[in-house]
Amino acid sequence: MSGTSQFQRILVTGANGLLGQKVIQLFSRDSRFDVLATAKGETLLLDDVSCGYSSLDITDRKAVRELVKNFEPDAIINCAAMTHVDKCETEKEACWKINVDGVRHLAEISKALDIKLVHVSTDYVFDGKNGPYREDARVNPISYYGKSKLASENETLASGPDFLIFRTMVVYGLGTGTKSNFAIWLVQQLKDNKPVNIVTDQIGNSTLVEDLAEAIYHGVIKNVHGIYNAAGSDIGSRFDFAVKLAEVFGYNKKLISPVLTASLNQPAPRPLNSGLIILKAEAELGMKFSTTEEGLIRFRQQLKQAGLI
């Protein structure tokens, strides 16, 4: 298979989440694609896209099969997931149901009908002992979230040889009615002159959501398969990111205090020395991922346009 003619019909799950919104915006702007957005909610939160919408809970196997058979997509892009790491640790059943069972339902019907399954995964499939990681590095998740996402990768692999997995990390950006993320929370705190404690020992890429959506878009258009890392182009600590955000936004850096992850007593362990090497995606997808500074400048423009700063 080659070229976009194979992928005229695109089904997107989790379309009301931050990544899902950016994905449907990209594909629905391209007249070559007929996009059906799906999410658990009754309506689509975005009102500036021209695409169909259908309510879908991916944990409902029967509903998944019916909808996919009716729409007959050429590719399914799965943006639905439970991503709250600590909640996944304390609510294991809910986490597994969404992150693994839901993906199995998509994979089963993809295999049966020869549909390309595109899935989003995470650096949490690694233990964070010797990052940054290439796509072929040894996986060893240390949290329940990480274990569920590794299991979801394995379900995706079972969908057939044409699967596509994007691993990413620390995704941030501005959506419509979406839940908060690290960068949004940071802006709210620093804007209100509230002090924040940010960890210095969690190392990795921070990823502007538009970059991740673009990687998915190029992956589908170029009809690649396999695993790709898609994340910001430089690697640093969460503390480094917070300081850079303060600089870009003109906030007081002295409000940011360095702490160690262990002091936070979070339910789920974190991969500390992590990060994703993105050379494969850059070379094969023709991607240019934003640096932390470039991403934050764009993010600030978006918040300004939305009247939020």
N, C-alpha and C positions, 0 to 999 in steps of 0.2 A: 504493500500500500504506500502511496506517496501523494503529497499535495493535499490541499484543503477539501477537495471534492468528497473525500471520505468522511468529512466531519461537518456536514451541514446542520445536523440536529444535535444540539448540546443540552444535556440535562444537568443542572447545577443543584446540589443539595446544600443545605445550610446557607441559603441565599440571603437571609436576614442578618447574618454575622458580618463582622468587619471584612474578612477576606471574601466571603460570598458576594457581598455587595460590589466590591471592586472587580471581581471576575465577571459578574453579569453585566456590569457597565462596559467592560472591554469587549466582550463577545457580542453584546447587543448593538454596539456601535458599528460592527462589521457586518455589512449587508449579506455576506456569504453565509451567515449563520442564523439558524432559527433556534432561539434560546427559550427553554422552559425552566424558570426559576422555581425551586421548591424549598420550603422550610416548615417548621412545626406550626407557625402562626397562621391565622386565617387570611392575612393579607401581606403583601410585599411592602416593606417599610420604605423602599425607594419609590419615588414617583416620577423620576426623570429618565426611566429606561423603557425601551419598547420591547417587551418580551412577555411571554405568557407566565402565569403563576398558578401553582397548585399546592395546596397544603399537603405535606408529607412528613411522616415520622419514620425515619429509616429503621427504627427498632421493630416496626410492624412489617413482617416479611410479606404477608399477603398484599398489603397496600403497595409495597415497593414493586412487587411482581406485576400487579395490575397497572400501575402508572407507567412503568417502563415498557410493558407490552403495548399499551395504548399509544404512547408517544414515539416509540421506536427510535431512540437516540442513537447516534453514531458514537458518541462519547458521553460518559458520565463523569462529572467533576465533583468529587466529594469534599465539600468544605464544612460538613457537619462533624462536630466533635465536642466532647467534654474536655475542656482545656485547663480548668482550674486545678492546679497540681495538688494543692492540699485537700481540696474536696474529693478528688479522685482517691486520695489516700484514706479518707475517712468514710467515703460513700462508694466502696469498691463495686458493689452490685450495679449501681447506676452507671458508673464509669465503664464497666465491661459491656453493659447492654448497648450503650451508644457507640463506644470506640471500637468494639470488636464484633458483637452480634450485628450491629447496624451495617458495618462494612462487609461482613459475610453475606448479608442479604443482597447488597449491591454487587458483590463479586459473583455470587451464584447466578444471578440473572444476566450479568455481563458475559459470563462464560457460556451460558445457554444460548444467548442471542448474538454472540461474537461482537460485543460492544467493548470499546476501549475504556478502561477504568483508570481515572486519574485521581490519586489520593495524596493527601497532605500529611506528612509526618514531622518528626521533631528530633532535635539533638538529644532529647532525653532517652533515646534508645542506647546512648553511650553512658559509661560510668563517670566520665569527666576526669579521668586520671591523667590522660595524655593527649588532650586536644591541641590544636584543631584537627578535625577528622576529615578524611576523604570518604567518598561513598562506599568504598570497599573495606573500611576499617571494621574491626571486630566489635559487634554489638554486645552490650552488657548493662541493661537498664537497672537502676537502683531504686526507683520509685514505682508505685503501682501505676501511675500515669504512664511512665516510660514503658512498663511491661505491657500495658494495654495498647500502646501505640506500636510496639514491636509486633504484637499479635495481629494488629490491624494491617501492618505491612505484609505479614505472612498470608493473611486472607486475600489481600490485593494481588499478591504473587499467584495465588491459586485461580485468579480470574482468567488467566490465559497469558500467552507470551507477549501480548501487546500492552501490558500494564505500564503505568507511569507513576512513580512516587517522587514527591518533592519533600525533602527534609528542610526545615527552617527553624528559626528560633527568635525569641524576643520580638515578636511582630507588633508594630505600633502604627497608629494612624487615626484618622477621623472618619467615623461612619455616621449613619443616620439611625438613631435609636439603639446603637450597639452598646454592649457593656464596656466598662472602662478598661484601659490598658496602662502599662507602666508609664508611658510618656504622658498620657492624658492626666493621670493621677499626679505625676510630678509637676506638670504645669499648674494644676489647680492649687497644689500646696505652696509652690514658690510664688505664684501670683499673689496669694493671700499672705505672703511673708511668714509662712509656717515652716518651722525647722523639720528636716527629714533625715532619717538614718538610712544610708545606702551602703550595700555590701561592696567590699573591695576585692573579695575572693571568688566571686562568680564571674568567670571570664568567657567572652564569646562575642558573636556578631549581634548587632541590633538591626532589625529589618523593617524598612518602610513597606507598608502593606501593598502599595502600588507596584513595587519591584517584584514582590512575590506573585501578584496577580499577572504581571507581564511575563514572568518566567513560565507560568502555567499556559498562558495564551500562546507563547512561542513554541512551547513543547507540543501543544496540540496541532498548531499550524505546520510545524516541521515533522510531525508524526514520529517523534522519538519514543523510545521505551526504555525501561530500566529505572535506576535511582539517580536523582540529581539533588545536589545541595543548592538551595536558593536562599541567600541571606545577604545582609549588608557586607560591603567590601572591606571593612576593617574590623579588627578584633580588639576589644578592651574590656575593662570591668564595668559593672553596672554603675559604679561610682564615677568612672570616667565619662560615661554616657550622661549622667546627671549633671556633671560639671559643664560638659559641652552644651547641654540643653540650656543651662543657666546663662552661658555666654551668648548663645544665639538669640535667646529671648530677652536678654538684658536684665535677668533676675540676679538676686544677691547670692553669690556662690557660698558665702559664709553660713548660709542656712543649711548647707549639706554637710552632714557629719559621716565620717567613715566608720563602718562597723563590720564585724565578721558574721558570716552566715550562721555559725553555731550559736551566736548570741540571740538569734531571733526565735529559736525553739519552734521551728515550723514542723508540722506533722510529717511532711514528705522530705526525704533527702534530695539535695540538688547535685547535679553533675557540676563540679566547680571549675576545673580547668578544661573547658569545653571549646566550642567554636567549630565552624564548618568551613572547609576549603571549597571555594566556589569556581575553581578553574574550569571544571568540566562544563558547567552551565554557561559560563562566559564564552567558552570556545564553541560548544556545539549548538547553543541557542542564540548566539550573537548578543548576549545580555551584557549590559553595563549596570552593575549594582551600585547604589548610592553609598558614598562614605557616610559616616555618622553625621558629619557636618552638613553634607548635601541633603541628606534625608531630613534633618532637623530644620533646615532653612525652608524646605518645601512644606513640611508639617506646620511651621509657623505661618506661612502664607495661607494655608488652608484654614487654620484657626482664625486668622485675621479676616479672611473673606466671609467666614461664618459668623463673624461678630462675637467670637468667644474670648478674644484677648484685645 
